Amino acid sequence: MVMGVPPRLRFLAPCLVAAATVAGLWAGPALAPAAADVLTPPTSAPPSTPGPSAPSPATPTLATSGIVPTDFWLATTAGQVWSFGDAGAFGSLAGASLNKPIVGIAPTADRQGYWLVASDGGIFSFGDAAFYGSTGSYRLNKPIVGMAPTASGQGYWMVASDGGIFSFGDAAFYGSTGSYRLNKPIVGMAPTASGQGYWLVASDGGIFSFGDAAFHGSTGSYRLNRPIVAMAPASDGAGYWLLASDGGVFSFGSAGFHGSTGGDPTPDPAETIVAAPHTDGYWIVDQNGTAHPFGAADGAPPVQGLMFSGVTAGDRAVLFALSQLGKPYIWGGNGPNGYDCSGLALASWKSAGVTFARVANDQYHTAGPAVPLAALQAGDLVFWGSNLADWTTVYHTALYVGGGGIVESTGDHVQTNSLDQWGLDDLMPNGVRP
């Protein structure tokens, strides 16, 4: 490798930037190093004077930037699935004609596959997820709202909004609320560790327990700010947490309360709560893959499957960008046939009704307010520059998705990547929210 040429530039296709005039000197986009910038290694080391050395600065990481890098799949009601981090790409239903929309994605225990479930109970299996049956040909009283695999991975339950339970493979039936009159619809279920029981949870936090699932309390009589969307049993099975869509957490039994995102202005709704293994803590995971650890939860949760929808303008910009995956990188490209980095950013936000400057460094300077990296939301723009204190040196941009993931036009096509794929040395200190 030639010394003096940052290795990350080998991976980046050039992006349009605005020329700037500084002290009468013209400076344009440096797409390749000038000859004078190429360093020649000295033939012999210069003499040095022993003395105390300054401590090396810590290498920046996503964690020190306040971001929990996560591995996750995002799925849509149309059956599209996108993978981020180390989550494997096992396929999707993109372009398929579905009878009913997809309502859930459930990973296998080893995270080497997943099931998609539709509201009519149609099951679609990918990777090492095996098919054990479906209700796709049944006439259901109420739509399916979720599914849960057994611990062995050799079966699964599906649950309908009236609490009807449908079991397949080695998933045993322990009861349902299908014949009950419910105050609010069922939104999910969670099996016990033994697989010999399960809890059903309603949107008002009502809990219904079957088999060896014990009842420890509910929010059925509370007035909630936002509906309950998920539950997670404590590792000892003697309690559970309920999660509301605003990130509010309600703990029962042995499940201790360690905090919530209920008071944070995070527009992407909380989607699932994951118990930390053998510890007293949990992660709250938003629909865009952003994970918030609490208590003894350390690092990132296991790979999660999440349903992603266009709740915010940023979400809609991300969905547009993801729909362009695989299209070629074209320098100066504005779509629809191809894009450069800033062209993809602009077209994605235009699809959400927002417009701003065309080129990367102008976008960093004028497209919206600055956002700390720790506060990035879906659709925020992130940038790379050769001088972190000088906006005119920005040479690349991407759309942030969540959990440290981005979508960008680079190399030879539009693709998903990680925010730290080239290290963080050139990552500008804040993002921009159009």
C-alpha positions in Angstrom: 0.0 0.0 0.0 1.3 3.5 -0.8 2.0 5.4 2.4 -0.1 8.5 2.8 -3.2 7.2 1.1 -5.9 6.4 3.6 -6.9 2.8 3.1 -10.6 3.5 3.4 -10.5 5.5 0.1 -9.8 2.2 -1.7 -13.3 1.2 -0.9 -15.1 4.4 -1.5 -16.3 5.6 -4.9 -15.9 9.3 -5.3 -18.8 11.4 -4.3 -19.8 14.9 -5.5 -18.6 17.6 -3.2 -18.9 21.4 -3.5 -15.7 23.3 -4.5 -14.5 25.9 -2.1 -12.3 29.0 -2.4 -10.1 29.6 0.5 -7.7 32.6 0.6 -7.8 32.8 -3.2 -6.9 29.2 -3.7 -9.3 26.8 -5.5 -9.9 23.5 -3.7 -12.1 20.8 -5.4 -12.8 17.2 -4.7 -9.6 15.2 -4.1 -10.5 12.0 -5.9 -6.9 10.7 -5.9 -3.8 11.9 -4.0 -1.7 14.5 -5.8 1.9 13.3 -6.6 3.2 15.7 -4.0 1.0 14.0 -1.3 2.6 10.5 -1.9 5.1 9.9 0.9 8.3 8.0 0.2 9.6 5.9 3.1 13.0 7.1 4.3 15.9 4.8 3.5 17.2 4.9 7.1 15.5 5.9 10.3 16.5 9.4 11.6 18.2 9.6 14.9 16.0 10.0 17.9 16.4 11.3 21.4 15.0 9.0 24.2 12.4 10.5 26.4 8.9 10.1 27.8 6.3 9.3 25.2 2.7 10.7 25.2 0.0 8.0 25.7 -1.5 6.9 22.4 -5.1 8.2 22.0 -7.8 5.6 22.4 -9.0 4.2 19.1 -12.6 5.5 18.6 -15.3 2.9 18.5 -19.0 2.8 18.1 -19.3 2.1 21.8 -17.3 5.2 22.8 -19.5 7.2 20.4 -22.5 6.0 22.4 -23.8 3.5 19.8 -24.5 -0.1 20.6 -23.7 -2.0 17.4 -26.3 -4.7 16.9 -27.0 -7.5 14.4 -30.5 -7.7 13.2 -32.9 -8.3 10.4 -35.5 -5.8 9.3 -38.7 -7.1 7.6 -41.6 -5.4 6.1 -45.3 -6.3 5.6 -44.4 -7.1 2.0 -41.9 -9.7 3.1 -38.7 -7.9 2.3 -35.9 -8.8 4.7 -32.6 -6.9 5.0 -29.7 -8.0 7.2 -27.3 -5.8 9.2 -24.1 -6.5 11.1 -23.4 -10.2 11.3 -27.0 -11.3 10.7 -26.8 -13.7 7.7 -28.7 -13.0 4.5 -31.1 -16.0 4.1 -33.6 -14.6 1.6 -36.9 -12.8 1.6 -40.3 -12.6 -0.2 -39.4 -9.4 -2.1 -41.6 -9.2 -5.2 -43.8 -12.2 -4.1 -47.5 -12.0 -4.3 -48.9 -12.5 -0.8 -52.4 -13.3 0.2 -52.0 -11.3 3.5 -49.3 -9.1 4.9 -46.3 -10.3 6.9 -46.8 -9.5 10.6 -43.7 -11.1 12.3 -40.2 -12.5 11.8 -38.8 -15.1 14.3 -35.2 -16.2 14.3 -34.1 -19.8 14.9 -32.2 -20.5 18.1 -28.8 -20.5 16.3 -29.7 -17.4 14.3 -29.0 -19.2 11.0 -32.5 -18.8 9.7 -35.9 -17.3 10.4 -39.6 -17.7 9.8 -41.9 -15.1 8.4 -45.5 -15.3 9.4 -48.4 -13.6 7.6 -51.7 -12.4 9.2 -53.5 -15.5 7.7 -50.9 -17.8 9.4 -49.0 -18.4 6.2 -45.4 -19.5 7.2 -42.3 -18.9 5.1 -39.1 -20.4 6.3 -35.5 -19.4 5.4 -32.0 -20.7 6.3 -32.2 -23.5 8.8 -35.8 -22.7 9.8 -37.9 -25.8 9.0 -41.6 -25.7 7.9 -44.0 -27.6 10.2 -47.3 -26.3 9.0 -49.5 -23.2 8.8 -53.0 -21.9 8.9 -52.8 -20.4 5.5 -55.7 -22.5 4.3 -57.8 -22.2 7.5 -60.7 -19.7 8.0 -59.6 -17.8 11.1 -61.8 -15.9 13.5 -59.1 -13.3 14.0 -55.8 -12.5 12.3 -52.5 -14.0 13.4 -50.4 -11.4 15.2 -47.2 -13.4 16.1 -45.4 -16.6 16.4 -42.8 -18.2 18.8 -40.5 -21.2 18.0 -39.9 -24.0 20.5 -36.5 -24.2 22.2 -35.6 -27.2 20.0 -36.5 -25.3 16.8 -38.6 -28.3 15.7 -41.9 -26.5 16.1 -43.7 -23.3 16.7 -46.8 -21.6 18.0 -48.9 -19.0 16.3 -51.2 -16.7 18.2 -54.2 -14.7 16.9 -55.5 -11.4 18.1 -58.3 -13.1 20.0 -55.7 -15.4 21.8 -56.4 -18.4 19.6 -53.3 -20.7 19.6 -52.2 -22.9 16.8 -49.3 -25.4 17.5 -47.1 -27.2 15.0 -44.2 -29.7 15.2 -43.2 -30.3 18.8 -45.1 -27.2 20.1 -47.7 -28.5 22.5 -51.1 -26.8 23.0 -51.8 -25.7 26.6 -54.8 -23.5 26.2 -56.0 -20.2 24.6 -58.3 -17.3 25.1 -60.0 -17.9 21.8 -63.4 -18.3 23.6 -62.9 -15.4 26.0 -64.2 -11.9 25.7 -61.1 -9.7 25.9 -60.8 -6.1 26.8 -58.0 -5.6 24.3 -56.5 -7.7 21.6 -53.6 -10.1 22.1 -50.4 -8.7 20.7 -47.9 -11.5 21.4 -46.8 -14.6 23.3 -43.8 -15.9 25.1 -43.0 -19.5 25.9 -41.5 -20.7 29.2 -38.0 -22.0 29.2 -39.2 -25.6 29.5 -41.5 -25.1 26.5 -44.3 -26.6 28.6 -46.3 -23.4 28.8 -46.6 -19.8 27.5 -47.9 -16.4 28.4 -50.2 -14.3 26.1 -50.1 -10.6 26.4 -52.8 -8.1 25.4 -52.2 -4.5 24.3 -53.4 -3.2 27.7 -50.9 -5.5 29.4 -53.4 -8.1 30.4 -51.5 -11.4 31.0 -52.9 -14.9 30.4 -50.8 -17.9 31.5 -51.1 -21.5 30.4 -49.2 -24.7 31.2 -46.3 -24.0 33.6 -46.3 -20.3 32.9 -47.1 -18.6 36.3 -49.0 -15.4 36.6 -47.1 -12.6 38.4 -49.2 -9.5 37.6 -50.3 -7.3 34.8 -51.1 -3.8 33.7 -54.7 -4.7 32.7 -56.2 -2.3 35.2 -53.6 0.6 34.6 -54.1 3.6 32.4 -51.2 3.3 29.9 -49.6 6.1 27.9 -49.0 3.7 25.0 -50.0 0.1 24.2 -48.0 -2.9 25.3 -46.2 -4.5 22.3 -44.1 -7.2 23.8 -43.1 -9.2 26.9 -40.0 -11.2 28.0 -39.7 -13.7 30.8 -36.9 -13.3 33.4 -34.1 -15.8 33.1 -35.4 -17.7 36.2 -38.9 -17.9 34.8 -40.3 -16.4 38.0 -41.2 -13.0 36.5 -41.5 -11.0 33.3 -41.2 -7.6 31.8 -43.9 -5.9 29.7 -42.8 -3.3 27.1 -44.9 -0.4 25.7 -44.4 1.1 22.3 -42.9 4.3 23.9 -40.3 2.2 25.7 -42.0 2.1 29.0 -41.2 -1.0 31.0 -43.3 -2.8 33.6 -41.7 -5.5 35.8 -43.4 -8.3 37.7 -42.2 -11.1 40.0 -38.4 -11.6 39.9 -38.0 -9.3 36.9 -36.3 -6.2 38.3 -36.9 -2.7 36.9 -33.6 -1.1 35.6 -34.9 1.7 33.5 -36.7 2.5 30.3 -36.8 4.7 27.2 -40.3 5.9 28.0 -39.1 9.5 28.6 -36.7 9.7 25.6 -37.8 11.5 22.4 -37.2 8.4 20.2 -39.7 8.5 17.4 -39.0 4.9 16.2 -41.3 2.8 18.5 -39.9 0.2 20.8 -40.6 -3.2 19.4 -39.2 -5.9 21.7 -37.5 -6.4 25.1 -34.8 -9.1 25.4 -33.8 -10.5 28.8 -30.0 -10.6 29.4 -28.9 -14.2 29.9 -28.2 -15.2 33.5 -28.1 -11.6 34.6 -30.5 -9.0 36.0 -31.1 -6.7 33.0 -32.6 -6.4 29.6 -32.3 -4.6 26.2 -35.1 -2.5 24.7 -34.8 -2.8 20.9 -36.5 -0.2 18.7 -38.0 -1.2 15.3 -34.9 0.2 13.5 -32.5 -2.1 15.3 -31.3 0.4 17.9 -30.7 -1.4 21.2 -30.8 0.2 24.7 -29.1 -1.8 27.5 -30.3 -1.6 31.1 -29.1 -3.2 34.2 -26.5 -6.0 33.7 -27.2 -6.2 30.0 -23.8 -6.0 28.4 -22.9 -5.3 24.7 -25.6 -6.2 22.2 -28.5 -8.6 22.4 -28.7 -11.8 20.3 -29.6 -11.2 16.6 -33.2 -9.9 16.5 -35.8 -10.0 13.8 -37.8 -6.8 13.6 -40.8 -5.5 11.7 -39.9 -2.1 10.2 -42.4 0.4 8.9 -42.4 4.0 7.8 -43.4 5.7 11.1 -41.2 8.8 10.6 -40.0 10.7 7.5 -36.5 9.2 8.3 -38.0 5.7 8.3 -39.5 6.4 4.9 -36.2 7.7 3.6 -34.5 4.5 4.8 -37.2 2.3 3.2 -36.6 4.1 -0.1 -32.8 3.7 0.1 -33.2 0.0 0.9 -35.5 -0.5 -2.1 -32.6 0.7 -4.3 -30.1 -1.9 -3.0 -28.0 -3.4 -5.8 -28.4 -0.5 -8.2 -25.1 0.7 -9.6 -22.9 3.4 -8.3 -22.9 6.3 -10.8 -20.8 9.4 -10.1 -23.3 12.3 -10.1 -26.2 9.8 -10.3 -29.6 11.0 -9.0 -31.5 7.8 -9.9 -33.6 6.0 -10.7 -31.0 3.9 -12.6 -28.1 4.6 -10.2 -26.7 6.9 -7.6 -23.6 8.4 -6.0 -23.6 8.7 -2.2 -25.2 12.1 -1.9 -27.6 11.4 -4.8 -29.0 8.5 -2.9 -29.3 10.6 0.3 -31.1 13.3 -1.6 -33.5 10.9 -3.5 -34.3 9.0 -0.4 -35.3 12.1 1.5 -37.2 13.5 -1.5 -39.3 10.4 -1.4 -40.3 11.4 2.2 -41.1 15.0 1.1 -37.9 16.6 2.2 -35.2 18.2 0.0 -31.8 19.8 0.6 -28.5 20.5 -1.1 -27.2 18.0 -3.7 -23.6 17.4 -2.8 -22.1 15.8 0.3 -20.2 18.6 2.0 -23.1 21.0 1.5 -25.5 18.4 2.9 -23.3 18.2 6.1 -23.3 22.0 6.3 -26.9 22.9 5.5 -29.3 19.9 5.2 -30.5 20.1 8.8 -29.5 20.4 12.5 -26.5 18.6 13.8 -27.2 15.4 15.8 -24.7 13.7 18.2 -23.7 10.2 17.0 -25.2 8.8 20.2 -28.6 10.3 19.3 -28.8 9.1 15.7 -32.2 8.1 14.4 -33.3 6.2 11.3 -32.7 8.4 8.2 -30.2 10.7 9.7 -27.3 11.5 7.4 -23.8 10.5 8.5 -20.6 11.8 6.8 -16.9 11.2 6.4 -14.3 13.9 5.9 -10.5 14.3 5.8 -10.6 17.0 8.5 -13.2 16.6 11.2 -13.2 20.3 11.9 -13.8 21.4 8.3 -17.1 20.7 6.6 -15.5 21.5 3.1 -13.5 18.3 3.4 -16.5 16.0 3.6 -16.2 13.4 0.8 -18.9 10.7 1.6 -22.4 10.4 3.1 -24.8 7.6 4.0 -28.2 7.1 5.6 -28.2 5.8 9.2 -30.6 2.9 9.8 -30.1 2.0 13.4 -27.9 -0.2 15.6 -24.8 1.0 13.8 -26.1 0.1 10.4 -26.2 2.3 7.3 -27.3 2.1 3.7 -25.1 3.9 1.1 -24.0 4.0 -2.5 -20.3 3.1 -2.6 -18.0 0.8 -4.4 -20.0 -0.2 -7.4 -23.6 -0.4 -6.0 -26.0 0.6 -3.3 -25.5 -1.6 -0.3 -25.9 -2.0 3.5 -22.9 -1.7 5.8 -21.8 -0.9 9.3 -21.0 2.7 10.4 -17.5 1.6 11.5 -16.6 -0.5 8.4 -13.5 1.6 7.7 -12.9 2.6 11.3 -14.1 5.9 12.7 -11.1 8.2 12.1 -12.8 10.1 9.2 -16.3 9.9 10.6 -17.6 13.4 11.1 -18.4 14.1 14.8 -22.2 14.5 14.3 -24.9 13.4 11.9 -27.5 15.7 10.3 -31.3 15.3 10.5 -33.0 16.8 7.5 
